Amino acid sequence: MTDSFFFGRADLDRARSQTILDDALKGADDGELYLEYAQSEAFVFDDNRLKTASFNVDQGFGMRCVVGESTGYAHASELSEAALRRAGEAVQAVKTGKGGQFADGPARTNARLYPDENPLGDLGFEAKTRLLEDINAYARAKDPRVRQVSTSLSGEWQAVEILRPGGEVIRDFRPLVRLNVAVTAGEGERQETGSHGAGGREGYARFVAPEAWRAQVDEALRQALVNLDAEPAPAGEMEVVLGPGWTGVLLHEAVGHGLEGDFNRKKTSAFAGRLGEKVAAPGVTVVDDGTIDGRRGSLTVDDEGTPTSRTVLIEDGVLKGYLQDRLNARLMGMRATGNGRRESFAHCPMPRMTNTFMLSGDHDPKDILASVKDGIYAVNFSGGQVDITSGKFVFNCTEAYRVKNGKVGAPLKNVALIGDGPTVLTRVSMIGDDFALDPGVGVCGKAGQGVPVGVGQPTIKIDRLTVGGAAA
């Protein structure tokens, strides 16, 4: 099927392309030719009208030659034999002339985690714009305090083919869709915004069903109305409870990046050299799993052709593993875990997360909140900043509440959580039995590349964490 994108209509012949690749990578340790054809669309409805309707087609290749720690990479949006030959000449610059034994290809599986079909044809242009109009009208009719509604629908479909020396070919077809709703509500001069999104590696059908998008609107409006009543946040070190699901983005940023292979090979991570050591409180188990059907962060194979896996990173508080692409796994004497990812053919792969989460414990979430004497209950985050070397982070909460003597009180505004990932893990004292994944909206940035990811966790209690807000 991929021949129709890469060899059928382009100035490329499969056999000659393979020969060019074999010659370019002779004497290298690893490498591949990555071919990509991608379609994407985006619709944005704002201010009671359709603001954006776009459709894009991108195609190209990236050729990589790996020798030791060095990587030669060349890419082009032109699918031609001439471009391929130029790339082959360019990537050989990293060769030492000593020769080498090319690494074995990845093990193959028959797993398929999502359908091959292109979701962009599920609905026509009129149906998509009418959907956004219906969402806008429903949201505005829900409450007289609604002042603004912004909703977006986006989808993409990638056809990927990876060629390795010797004729090995790996193919994948990747759908991805997302629906987002943001509602701004106001009273007097004050106004607040709530948002909710959902998506995954499937068609549009599940997300555009009326009961699904109405639930998204209801949730976005609920958040906005809650924040209209929010009070200034206190400041200081206190107990913090994180709700289930999307709050796992804190785990992703503050801990997950520090467990990626490149940072640990270079010893720039706070977790470098600590395999087998206690790095978290008892009961804390963190997993990266790219094999969950239909999830936003899942991949049948990563962008090097390695099948994704369920990688236990921390088990009952003990550091068990890192996330590895092929290069860092080879240099560290470890196994590639299927975490070699790239944003597109124009980018070199690197170790990245897929779906990263903390597993459930055995505490009732009600009991967790009841144990808090003086603290914060954080339900939703907007984003934050993290220093990978130290694990230090700052996260902003979009929904949080004051908790005193086990009672959840007033909502709070301008709540910031400040700390460092390694320390926070040791202060987790209670883990709920209500594990949840996020609804399918995560995007992870690293070294200028963005890729879709998933996060999740149950309700957890952190005994001490710095809360930034107004003076106490």
C-alpha beads as a LAMMPS data file, in Angstrom:
LAMMPS data file: protein, C-alpha beads

472 atoms
471 bonds

1 atom types
1 bond types

-500.0 500.0 xlo xhi
-500.0 500.0 ylo yhi
-500.0 500.0 zlo zhi

Masses

1 110.0

Atoms # bond

1 1 1 0.000 0.000 0.000
2 1 1 2.822 2.475 0.774
3 1 1 4.225 2.046 -2.741
4 1 1 1.462 4.355 -3.962
5 1 1 2.895 7.153 -1.774
6 1 1 6.625 6.594 -2.041
7 1 1 7.428 4.646 -5.191
8 1 1 4.319 4.509 -7.386
9 1 1 4.016 8.192 -8.276
10 1 1 7.394 9.556 -7.197
11 1 1 10.684 9.394 -9.055
12 1 1 11.818 6.529 -6.867
13 1 1 12.454 2.886 -7.619
14 1 1 12.375 0.542 -4.631
15 1 1 15.332 -1.598 -5.675
16 1 1 17.578 1.382 -6.545
17 1 1 16.579 3.157 -3.325
18 1 1 17.596 0.091 -1.346
19 1 1 20.963 0.013 -3.102
20 1 1 21.599 3.698 -2.335
21 1 1 20.781 3.064 1.338
22 1 1 22.969 -0.055 1.531
23 1 1 25.926 1.836 0.062
24 1 1 25.456 4.855 2.341
25 1 1 25.300 2.775 5.527
26 1 1 28.075 0.302 4.711
27 1 1 30.450 0.230 7.676
28 1 1 27.998 2.054 9.968
29 1 1 26.602 0.825 13.272
30 1 1 22.970 1.650 12.560
31 1 1 20.637 3.771 10.477
32 1 1 17.638 3.695 8.189
33 1 1 15.664 5.424 5.483
34 1 1 12.441 6.870 6.903
35 1 1 9.705 7.676 4.366
36 1 1 6.597 9.624 5.354
37 1 1 3.385 10.772 3.690
38 1 1 1.022 12.760 5.914
39 1 1 -2.354 14.463 5.524
40 1 1 -3.697 16.814 8.182
41 1 1 -6.663 19.125 8.656
42 1 1 -7.770 21.629 11.269
43 1 1 -11.021 23.531 11.860
44 1 1 -11.337 26.343 14.411
45 1 1 -14.684 27.949 15.318
46 1 1 -14.477 31.137 17.386
47 1 1 -16.509 34.334 17.852
48 1 1 -19.578 32.606 16.383
49 1 1 -17.891 31.886 13.089
50 1 1 -15.490 29.522 11.374
51 1 1 -12.066 31.146 11.745
52 1 1 -9.828 28.479 10.221
53 1 1 -10.235 25.565 7.841
54 1 1 -6.979 24.066 6.607
55 1 1 -5.786 20.953 4.821
56 1 1 -2.122 20.031 4.343
57 1 1 -0.172 17.276 2.661
58 1 1 3.469 16.676 3.615
59 1 1 5.833 14.069 2.311
60 1 1 9.529 13.398 2.402
61 1 1 12.324 11.217 3.675
62 1 1 15.024 11.243 6.300
63 1 1 18.209 9.154 5.994
64 1 1 20.301 8.432 9.068
65 1 1 23.780 6.952 9.450
66 1 1 24.973 6.159 12.981
67 1 1 28.625 5.497 13.868
68 1 1 29.475 5.251 17.556
69 1 1 27.873 8.283 19.199
70 1 1 27.804 10.299 15.972
71 1 1 24.799 10.632 13.689
72 1 1 24.666 11.850 10.116
73 1 1 21.167 12.923 9.082
74 1 1 19.805 14.311 5.835
75 1 1 16.217 14.921 4.816
76 1 1 14.228 16.298 1.909
77 1 1 10.626 16.864 0.909
78 1 1 11.550 15.804 -2.619
79 1 1 11.015 12.091 -3.206
80 1 1 13.489 11.492 -6.010
81 1 1 16.487 9.313 -6.683
82 1 1 18.681 12.391 -7.051
83 1 1 17.669 13.686 -3.606
84 1 1 18.229 10.250 -2.112
85 1 1 21.731 10.058 -3.593
86 1 1 22.617 13.505 -2.218
87 1 1 21.381 12.423 1.215
88 1 1 23.404 9.212 1.011
89 1 1 26.572 11.184 0.293
90 1 1 25.871 13.637 3.120
91 1 1 25.225 11.165 5.926
92 1 1 28.475 9.300 5.268
93 1 1 30.412 12.234 6.725
94 1 1 30.231 10.560 10.169
95 1 1 31.989 7.396 9.006
96 1 1 35.394 6.750 10.550
97 1 1 36.630 4.378 7.858
98 1 1 37.220 1.631 10.423
99 1 1 34.179 -0.347 9.351
100 1 1 31.623 -1.858 11.661
101 1 1 28.928 -4.480 12.045
102 1 1 25.483 -3.126 11.329
103 1 1 23.070 -3.632 14.217
104 1 1 20.387 -6.282 13.898
105 1 1 16.945 -5.086 12.954
106 1 1 14.136 -4.874 15.496
107 1 1 12.094 -7.957 16.399
108 1 1 8.785 -8.131 14.549
109 1 1 5.307 -8.586 15.990
110 1 1 1.839 -8.869 14.506
111 1 1 0.332 -6.310 16.881
112 1 1 -1.861 -3.587 15.378
113 1 1 -2.965 -0.933 17.843
114 1 1 -5.163 1.198 15.558
115 1 1 -6.912 0.975 12.178
116 1 1 -5.124 1.735 8.896
117 1 1 -7.983 3.848 7.557
118 1 1 -7.597 7.585 7.014
119 1 1 -9.987 9.434 9.397
120 1 1 -10.018 12.631 7.333
121 1 1 -12.646 11.142 5.046
122 1 1 -15.028 10.187 7.880
123 1 1 -17.003 13.440 7.610
124 1 1 -17.456 15.952 4.819
125 1 1 -16.561 19.631 5.103
126 1 1 -20.172 20.662 5.742
127 1 1 -20.640 18.038 8.461
128 1 1 -17.500 19.208 10.278
129 1 1 -18.450 22.882 10.189
130 1 1 -22.020 22.070 11.254
131 1 1 -20.639 20.090 14.202
132 1 1 -18.646 23.093 15.404
133 1 1 -21.677 25.340 14.960
134 1 1 -23.783 22.931 17.039
135 1 1 -21.158 22.854 19.797
136 1 1 -21.011 26.652 19.851
137 1 1 -24.811 26.997 20.022
138 1 1 -25.160 24.355 22.736
139 1 1 -22.489 25.974 24.914
140 1 1 -23.941 29.470 24.608
141 1 1 -27.440 28.221 25.473
142 1 1 -26.247 26.383 28.583
143 1 1 -25.739 29.421 30.815
144 1 1 -26.284 33.180 30.423
145 1 1 -22.808 33.775 31.857
146 1 1 -21.141 32.223 28.781
147 1 1 -19.310 34.989 26.928
148 1 1 -17.085 33.144 24.514
149 1 1 -16.829 29.679 22.990
150 1 1 -13.894 28.358 21.008
151 1 1 -13.880 24.864 19.580
152 1 1 -11.524 23.024 17.262
153 1 1 -11.441 19.758 15.356
154 1 1 -8.224 18.321 13.991
155 1 1 -7.097 15.107 12.380
156 1 1 -4.098 13.612 10.672
157 1 1 -3.027 10.425 8.959
158 1 1 0.539 9.257 8.443
159 1 1 1.825 6.543 6.157
160 1 1 5.311 5.522 7.270
161 1 1 7.785 3.126 5.689
162 1 1 11.192 2.365 7.199
163 1 1 13.883 0.710 5.062
164 1 1 16.965 -0.865 6.583
165 1 1 20.087 -2.223 4.867
166 1 1 19.613 -5.729 3.527
167 1 1 16.030 -5.191 2.396
168 1 1 14.111 -5.142 5.696
169 1 1 10.949 -3.041 5.384
170 1 1 8.642 -1.893 8.226
171 1 1 5.317 -0.106 7.558
172 1 1 2.780 1.700 9.720
173 1 1 -0.375 3.740 9.092
174 1 1 -1.230 6.171 11.882
175 1 1 -4.563 7.949 12.389
176 1 1 -4.926 10.685 15.020
177 1 1 -7.912 12.914 15.849
178 1 1 -8.792 15.469 18.506
179 1 1 -11.759 17.650 19.507
180 1 1 -11.281 20.606 21.879
181 1 1 -13.768 22.947 23.552
182 1 1 -12.999 26.110 25.550
183 1 1 -15.723 28.130 27.288
184 1 1 -15.295 31.567 28.854
185 1 1 -17.865 32.620 31.450
186 1 1 -18.134 35.957 33.169
187 1 1 -19.862 37.924 35.912
188 1 1 -19.367 41.658 35.981
189 1 1 -15.782 42.468 35.097
190 1 1 -14.479 39.018 36.004
191 1 1 -14.295 36.168 33.549
192 1 1 -12.705 32.722 33.603
193 1 1 -12.126 29.983 31.039
194 1 1 -12.533 26.221 31.242
195 1 1 -11.519 23.715 28.588
196 1 1 -11.768 20.059 27.753
197 1 1 -10.463 17.936 24.917
198 1 1 -10.518 14.332 23.767
199 1 1 -8.839 12.308 21.053
200 1 1 -6.993 9.189 20.045
201 1 1 -5.674 7.039 17.213
202 1 1 -9.004 6.270 15.581
203 1 1 -11.651 7.897 13.424
204 1 1 -13.821 10.865 14.360
205 1 1 -16.999 8.857 15.078
206 1 1 -16.669 8.390 18.841
207 1 1 -15.790 12.028 19.504
208 1 1 -18.394 13.704 17.298
209 1 1 -21.336 11.733 18.715
210 1 1 -23.712 14.256 20.390
211 1 1 -23.443 12.682 23.848
212 1 1 -19.630 12.881 23.633
213 1 1 -19.224 16.499 22.571
214 1 1 -21.994 17.671 24.905
215 1 1 -20.118 16.066 27.784
216 1 1 -17.015 18.006 26.728
217 1 1 -18.939 21.282 26.677
218 1 1 -20.475 20.542 30.078
219 1 1 -17.052 19.876 31.570
220 1 1 -15.481 22.997 30.062
221 1 1 -18.364 25.142 31.360
222 1 1 -18.174 23.514 34.803
223 1 1 -14.492 24.456 35.080
224 1 1 -15.159 28.040 34.003
225 1 1 -17.966 28.483 36.534
226 1 1 -15.906 26.937 39.326
227 1 1 -13.082 29.388 38.615
228 1 1 -15.484 32.333 38.703
229 1 1 -15.812 31.659 42.439
230 1 1 -12.117 30.970 43.015
231 1 1 -10.237 32.695 45.821
232 1 1 -6.549 33.707 45.921
233 1 1 -4.315 30.733 46.639
234 1 1 -2.246 30.486 49.821
235 1 1 1.537 30.166 49.670
236 1 1 3.912 27.878 51.486
237 1 1 4.766 24.218 51.920
238 1 1 1.713 22.043 52.519
239 1 1 0.014 18.747 51.756
240 1 1 -1.068 18.368 48.128
241 1 1 -3.513 15.860 46.640
242 1 1 -3.436 15.366 42.887
243 1 1 -6.606 14.108 41.204
244 1 1 -6.622 11.221 38.714
245 1 1 -5.923 11.340 34.980
246 1 1 -4.562 14.513 33.402
247 1 1 -2.580 15.499 36.517
248 1 1 -0.179 12.751 35.428
249 1 1 1.371 15.461 33.250
250 1 1 3.356 16.456 36.347
251 1 1 4.756 12.911 36.515
252 1 1 5.468 13.031 32.771
253 1 1 7.440 16.256 32.956
254 1 1 9.095 16.079 36.352
255 1 1 10.016 12.377 36.258
256 1 1 9.425 10.892 32.801
257 1 1 11.921 13.030 30.908
258 1 1 14.564 12.237 33.504
259 1 1 14.139 8.533 32.681
260 1 1 14.835 8.908 28.949
261 1 1 17.962 7.101 27.795
262 1 1 19.912 10.007 26.313
263 1 1 19.865 12.048 29.520
264 1 1 20.997 9.027 31.523
265 1 1 23.724 7.955 29.102
266 1 1 25.117 11.483 29.236
267 1 1 24.620 11.519 33.033
268 1 1 22.647 14.772 32.922
269 1 1 19.582 13.286 34.624
270 1 1 18.954 13.172 38.357
271 1 1 18.288 9.426 37.856
272 1 1 21.574 8.624 36.050
273 1 1 23.414 5.595 37.438
274 1 1 20.675 4.783 39.939
275 1 1 19.216 1.540 38.521
276 1 1 18.232 -0.754 41.369
277 1 1 18.105 2.092 43.876
278 1 1 15.137 3.306 45.860
279 1 1 14.038 6.521 44.141
280 1 1 10.409 6.754 45.245
281 1 1 8.112 5.911 48.125
282 1 1 6.902 2.323 48.561
283 1 1 3.945 1.565 46.309
284 1 1 5.002 3.968 43.555
285 1 1 5.132 2.123 40.226
286 1 1 5.628 4.110 37.021
287 1 1 5.157 2.592 33.568
288 1 1 5.545 3.765 29.982
289 1 1 3.244 1.763 27.716
290 1 1 3.033 2.391 23.985
291 1 1 0.938 -0.732 23.351
292 1 1 -2.511 0.449 24.540
293 1 1 -5.047 0.188 21.720
294 1 1 -6.083 3.497 20.200
295 1 1 -4.372 5.757 22.725
296 1 1 -2.902 9.057 21.590
297 1 1 0.625 8.146 22.683
298 1 1 0.540 4.588 21.334
299 1 1 2.459 3.316 18.309
300 1 1 2.474 -0.090 16.662
301 1 1 6.165 0.537 15.929
302 1 1 8.267 3.523 16.905
303 1 1 9.989 5.742 14.335
304 1 1 12.962 3.396 14.091
305 1 1 10.744 0.374 13.407
306 1 1 10.952 -1.142 16.904
307 1 1 7.628 -2.412 18.295
308 1 1 6.584 -0.382 21.318
309 1 1 6.441 -2.076 24.711
310 1 1 5.262 -1.825 28.293
311 1 1 8.354 -0.618 30.119
312 1 1 8.384 -0.605 33.916
313 1 1 10.467 2.400 34.939
314 1 1 9.922 2.410 38.702
315 1 1 8.526 -0.594 40.587
316 1 1 7.447 -0.270 44.212
317 1 1 9.778 2.684 44.569
318 1 1 12.826 1.054 42.921
319 1 1 14.295 2.342 39.631
320 1 1 14.048 -0.506 37.120
321 1 1 14.682 0.918 33.660
322 1 1 15.012 3.739 31.170
323 1 1 13.254 4.637 27.936
324 1 1 15.500 3.701 25.037
325 1 1 15.867 4.315 21.346
326 1 1 18.313 2.142 19.397
327 1 1 21.358 4.434 19.642
328 1 1 21.292 4.990 23.394
329 1 1 20.328 1.376 24.113
330 1 1 23.348 0.152 22.138
331 1 1 25.747 2.551 23.836
332 1 1 24.411 1.666 27.286
333 1 1 24.370 -2.082 26.650
334 1 1 20.597 -2.218 27.060
335 1 1 17.537 -3.219 25.033
336 1 1 15.682 -0.767 22.820
337 1 1 12.231 -0.292 24.338
338 1 1 10.433 1.118 21.288
339 1 1 10.735 4.751 22.402
340 1 1 12.650 6.135 19.414
341 1 1 10.383 8.925 18.150
342 1 1 10.549 11.848 15.743
343 1 1 8.148 14.651 14.876
344 1 1 8.472 14.048 11.128
345 1 1 10.849 12.941 8.386
346 1 1 12.722 16.227 8.908
347 1 1 13.755 15.225 12.443
348 1 1 16.185 12.701 13.860
349 1 1 14.713 10.159 16.331
350 1 1 15.449 10.365 20.058
351 1 1 14.166 8.659 23.232
352 1 1 10.635 9.910 23.970
353 1 1 7.714 8.847 26.136
354 1 1 4.521 7.242 24.774
355 1 1 1.811 6.789 27.458
356 1 1 3.441 7.345 30.858
357 1 1 1.573 6.796 34.107
358 1 1 1.607 5.710 37.749
359 1 1 -0.305 2.547 38.623
360 1 1 -3.148 2.385 41.149
361 1 1 -2.769 1.796 44.851
362 1 1 -5.378 0.600 47.350
363 1 1 -6.660 3.784 49.001
364 1 1 -10.147 5.184 48.531
365 1 1 -9.803 8.746 47.134
366 1 1 -12.268 9.944 49.796
367 1 1 -9.960 8.627 52.506
368 1 1 -7.008 10.397 50.894
369 1 1 -8.787 13.756 51.010
370 1 1 -10.060 13.066 54.530
371 1 1 -6.447 12.645 55.719
372 1 1 -5.439 16.170 54.686
373 1 1 -5.232 18.615 57.589
374 1 1 -4.172 21.692 55.654
375 1 1 -3.492 21.526 51.957
376 1 1 -4.487 21.774 48.303
377 1 1 -6.485 19.479 46.027
378 1 1 -5.245 19.950 42.437
379 1 1 -7.577 18.592 39.770
380 1 1 -6.358 20.103 36.476
381 1 1 -3.132 21.587 35.144
382 1 1 -2.448 23.925 32.262
383 1 1 1.276 23.379 31.905
384 1 1 4.626 24.000 33.490
385 1 1 8.390 24.248 33.218
386 1 1 10.945 21.578 34.109
387 1 1 14.743 21.396 34.377
388 1 1 15.701 17.859 33.306
389 1 1 19.066 17.878 35.076
390 1 1 17.649 18.615 38.513
391 1 1 14.012 17.626 37.971
392 1 1 12.896 21.001 39.353
393 1 1 9.455 22.058 38.117
394 1 1 6.790 24.743 38.308
395 1 1 3.220 23.772 37.352
396 1 1 0.156 25.976 37.082
397 1 1 -3.226 24.603 38.184
398 1 1 -6.379 25.445 36.234
399 1 1 -8.609 23.850 38.879
400 1 1 -7.676 23.497 42.543
401 1 1 -9.367 23.614 45.951
402 1 1 -8.432 24.389 49.534
403 1 1 -8.602 21.405 51.894
404 1 1 -8.773 21.777 55.685
405 1 1 -9.384 19.041 58.231
406 1 1 -10.361 16.617 55.491
407 1 1 -12.995 18.891 53.938
408 1 1 -12.731 20.193 50.387
409 1 1 -13.443 23.920 50.480
410 1 1 -13.338 26.903 48.158
411 1 1 -11.824 26.782 44.681
412 1 1 -8.507 28.588 44.299
413 1 1 -6.968 30.678 41.545
414 1 1 -3.338 31.253 40.559
415 1 1 -2.101 28.055 42.183
416 1 1 1.449 27.037 41.295
417 1 1 3.109 23.809 42.447
418 1 1 6.876 24.037 42.889
419 1 1 9.306 21.220 43.587
420 1 1 11.555 18.609 42.014
421 1 1 10.541 15.232 40.628
422 1 1 12.938 12.947 42.531
423 1 1 11.977 14.502 45.885
424 1 1 8.241 14.494 45.152
425 1 1 8.342 10.763 44.429
426 1 1 9.695 10.077 47.923
427 1 1 6.882 12.110 49.517
428 1 1 3.962 10.171 48.026
429 1 1 2.215 8.729 51.078
430 1 1 -1.157 7.527 49.702
431 1 1 -2.079 6.167 46.268
432 1 1 -5.694 5.877 45.185
433 1 1 -7.497 2.992 43.513
434 1 1 -9.041 5.249 40.831
435 1 1 -6.426 5.141 38.063
436 1 1 -7.350 7.054 34.918
437 1 1 -5.627 8.055 31.698
438 1 1 -5.991 11.533 30.254
439 1 1 -8.717 12.004 27.598
440 1 1 -6.245 12.059 24.719
441 1 1 -4.861 15.571 24.316
442 1 1 -1.184 15.421 25.333
443 1 1 1.649 16.904 23.283
444 1 1 5.240 16.586 24.478
445 1 1 8.042 18.919 23.458
446 1 1 11.724 18.027 23.506
447 1 1 14.629 19.572 21.596
448 1 1 12.210 21.451 19.373
449 1 1 10.186 18.373 18.428
450 1 1 6.549 17.805 19.400
451 1 1 4.933 14.355 19.512
452 1 1 1.553 13.092 20.795
453 1 1 1.672 11.415 24.213
454 1 1 -0.583 10.118 26.964
455 1 1 -0.392 10.545 30.745
456 1 1 -2.270 9.178 33.725
457 1 1 -2.337 8.316 37.406
458 1 1 -4.718 7.671 40.302
459 1 1 -5.411 10.184 43.062
460 1 1 -2.215 10.575 45.105
461 1 1 -1.209 12.432 48.244
462 1 1 2.128 14.254 48.470
463 1 1 2.974 15.002 52.090
464 1 1 4.891 18.220 51.410
465 1 1 5.073 20.382 48.326
466 1 1 5.622 24.099 47.870
467 1 1 2.497 25.960 46.760
468 1 1 2.943 29.350 45.163
469 1 1 0.102 31.830 45.515
470 1 1 -0.825 34.887 47.519
471 1 1 0.811 35.425 50.891
472 1 1 -0.569 33.070 53.527

Bonds

1 1 1 2
2 1 2 3
3 1 3 4
4 1 4 5
5 1 5 6
6 1 6 7
7 1 7 8
8 1 8 9
9 1 9 10
10 1 10 11
11 1 11 12
12 1 12 13
13 1 13 14
14 1 14 15
15 1 15 16
16 1 16 17
17 1 17 18
18 1 18 19
19 1 19 20
20 1 20 21
21 1 21 22
22 1 22 23
23 1 23 24
24 1 24 25
25 1 25 26
26 1 26 27
27 1 27 28
28 1 28 29
29 1 29 30
30 1 30 31
31 1 31 32
32 1 32 33
33 1 33 34
34 1 34 35
35 1 35 36
36 1 36 37
37 1 37 38
38 1 38 39
39 1 39 40
40 1 40 41
41 1 41 42
42 1 42 43
43 1 43 44
44 1 44 45
45 1 45 46
46 1 46 47
47 1 47 48
48 1 48 49
49 1 49 50
50 1 50 51
51 1 51 52
52 1 52 53
53 1 53 54
54 1 54 55
55 1 55 56
56 1 56 57
57 1 57 58
58 1 58 59
59 1 59 60
60 1 60 61
61 1 61 62
62 1 62 63
63 1 63 64
64 1 64 65
65 1 65 66
66 1 66 67
67 1 67 68
68 1 68 69
69 1 69 70
70 1 70 71
71 1 71 72
72 1 72 73
73 1 73 74
74 1 74 75
75 1 75 76
76 1 76 77
77 1 77 78
78 1 78 79
79 1 79 80
80 1 80 81
81 1 81 82
82 1 82 83
83 1 83 84
84 1 84 85
85 1 85 86
86 1 86 87
87 1 87 88
88 1 88 89
89 1 89 90
90 1 90 91
91 1 91 92
92 1 92 93
93 1 93 94
94 1 94 95
95 1 95 96
96 1 96 97
97 1 97 98
98 1 98 99
99 1 99 100
100 1 100 101
101 1 101 102
102 1 102 103
103 1 103 104
104 1 104 105
105 1 105 106
106 1 106 107
107 1 107 108
108 1 108 109
109 1 109 110
110 1 110 111
111 1 111 112
112 1 112 113
113 1 113 114
114 1 114 115
115 1 115 116
116 1 116 117
117 1 117 118
118 1 118 119
119 1 119 120
120 1 120 121
121 1 121 122
122 1 122 123
123 1 123 124
124 1 124 125
125 1 125 126
126 1 126 127
127 1 127 128
128 1 128 129
129 1 129 130
130 1 130 131
131 1 131 132
132 1 132 133
133 1 133 134
134 1 134 135
135 1 135 136
136 1 136 137
137 1 137 138
138 1 138 139
139 1 139 140
140 1 140 141
141 1 141 142
142 1 142 143
143 1 143 144
144 1 144 145
145 1 145 146
146 1 146 147
147 1 147 148
148 1 148 149
149 1 149 150
150 1 150 151
151 1 151 152
152 1 152 153
153 1 153 154
154 1 154 155
155 1 155 156
156 1 156 157
157 1 157 158
158 1 158 159
159 1 159 160
160 1 160 161
161 1 161 162
162 1 162 163
163 1 163 164
164 1 164 165
165 1 165 166
166 1 166 167
167 1 167 168
168 1 168 169
169 1 169 170
170 1 170 171
171 1 171 172
172 1 172 173
173 1 173 174
174 1 174 175
175 1 175 176
176 1 176 177
177 1 177 178
178 1 178 179
179 1 179 180
180 1 180 181
181 1 181 182
182 1 182 183
183 1 183 184
184 1 184 185
185 1 185 186
186 1 186 187
187 1 187 188
188 1 188 189
189 1 189 190
190 1 190 191
191 1 191 192
192 1 192 193
193 1 193 194
194 1 194 195
195 1 195 196
196 1 196 197
197 1 197 198
198 1 198 199
199 1 199 200
200 1 200 201
201 1 201 202
202 1 202 203
203 1 203 204
204 1 204 205
205 1 205 206
206 1 206 207
207 1 207 208
208 1 208 209
209 1 209 210
210 1 210 211
211 1 211 212
212 1 212 213
213 1 213 214
214 1 214 215
215 1 215 216
216 1 216 217
217 1 217 218
218 1 218 219
219 1 219 220
220 1 220 221
221 1 221 222
222 1 222 223
223 1 223 224
224 1 224 225
225 1 225 226
226 1 226 227
227 1 227 228
228 1 228 229
229 1 229 230
230 1 230 231
231 1 231 232
232 1 232 233
233 1 233 234
234 1 234 235
235 1 235 236
236 1 236 237
237 1 237 238
238 1 238 239
239 1 239 240
240 1 240 241
241 1 241 242
242 1 242 243
243 1 243 244
244 1 244 245
245 1 245 246
246 1 246 247
247 1 247 248
248 1 248 249
249 1 249 250
250 1 250 251
251 1 251 252
252 1 252 253
253 1 253 254
254 1 254 255
255 1 255 256
256 1 256 257
257 1 257 258
258 1 258 259
259 1 259 260
260 1 260 261
261 1 261 262
262 1 262 263
263 1 263 264
264 1 264 265
265 1 265 266
266 1 266 267
267 1 267 268
268 1 268 269
269 1 269 270
270 1 270 271
271 1 271 272
272 1 272 273
273 1 273 274
274 1 274 275
275 1 275 276
276 1 276 277
277 1 277 278
278 1 278 279
279 1 279 280
280 1 280 281
281 1 281 282
282 1 282 283
283 1 283 284
284 1 284 285
285 1 285 286
286 1 286 287
287 1 287 288
288 1 288 289
289 1 289 290
290 1 290 291
291 1 291 292
292 1 292 293
293 1 293 294
294 1 294 295
295 1 295 296
296 1 296 297
297 1 297 298
298 1 298 299
299 1 299 300
300 1 300 301
301 1 301 302
302 1 302 303
303 1 303 304
304 1 304 305
305 1 305 306
306 1 306 307
307 1 307 308
308 1 308 309
309 1 309 310
310 1 310 311
311 1 311 312
312 1 312 313
313 1 313 314
314 1 314 315
315 1 315 316
316 1 316 317
317 1 317 318
318 1 318 319
319 1 319 320
320 1 320 321
321 1 321 322
322 1 322 323
323 1 323 324
324 1 324 325
325 1 325 326
326 1 326 327
327 1 327 328
328 1 328 329
329 1 329 330
330 1 330 331
331 1 331 332
332 1 332 333
333 1 333 334
334 1 334 335
335 1 335 336
336 1 336 337
337 1 337 338
338 1 338 339
339 1 339 340
340 1 340 341
341 1 341 342
342 1 342 343
343 1 343 344
344 1 344 345
345 1 345 346
346 1 346 347
347 1 347 348
348 1 348 349
349 1 349 350
350 1 350 351
351 1 351 352
352 1 352 353
353 1 353 354
354 1 354 355
355 1 355 356
356 1 356 357
357 1 357 358
358 1 358 359
359 1 359 360
360 1 360 361
361 1 361 362
362 1 362 363
363 1 363 364
364 1 364 365
365 1 365 366
366 1 366 367
367 1 367 368
368 1 368 369
369 1 369 370
370 1 370 371
371 1 371 372
372 1 372 373
373 1 373 374
374 1 374 375
375 1 375 376
376 1 376 377
377 1 377 378
378 1 378 379
379 1 379 380
380 1 380 381
381 1 381 382
382 1 382 383
383 1 383 384
384 1 384 385
385 1 385 386
386 1 386 387
387 1 387 388
388 1 388 389
389 1 389 390
390 1 390 391
391 1 391 392
392 1 392 393
393 1 393 394
394 1 394 395
395 1 395 396
396 1 396 397
397 1 397 398
398 1 398 399
399 1 399 400
400 1 400 401
401 1 401 402
402 1 402 403
403 1 403 404
404 1 404 405
405 1 405 406
406 1 406 407
407 1 407 408
408 1 408 409
409 1 409 410
410 1 410 411
411 1 411 412
412 1 412 413
413 1 413 414
414 1 414 415
415 1 415 416
416 1 416 417
417 1 417 418
418 1 418 419
419 1 419 420
420 1 420 421
421 1 421 422
422 1 422 423
423 1 423 424
424 1 424 425
425 1 425 426
426 1 426 427
427 1 427 428
428 1 428 429
429 1 429 430
430 1 430 431
431 1 431 432
432 1 432 433
433 1 433 434
434 1 434 435
435 1 435 436
436 1 436 437
437 1 437 438
438 1 438 439
439 1 439 440
440 1 440 441
441 1 441 442
442 1 442 443
443 1 443 444
444 1 444 445
445 1 445 446
446 1 446 447
447 1 447 448
448 1 448 449
449 1 449 450
450 1 450 451
451 1 451 452
452 1 452 453
453 1 453 454
454 1 454 455
455 1 455 456
456 1 456 457
457 1 457 458
458 1 458 459
459 1 459 460
460 1 460 461
461 1 461 462
462 1 462 463
463 1 463 464
464 1 464 465
465 1 465 466
466 1 466 467
467 1 467 468
468 1 468 469
469 1 469 470
470 1 470 471
471 1 471 472
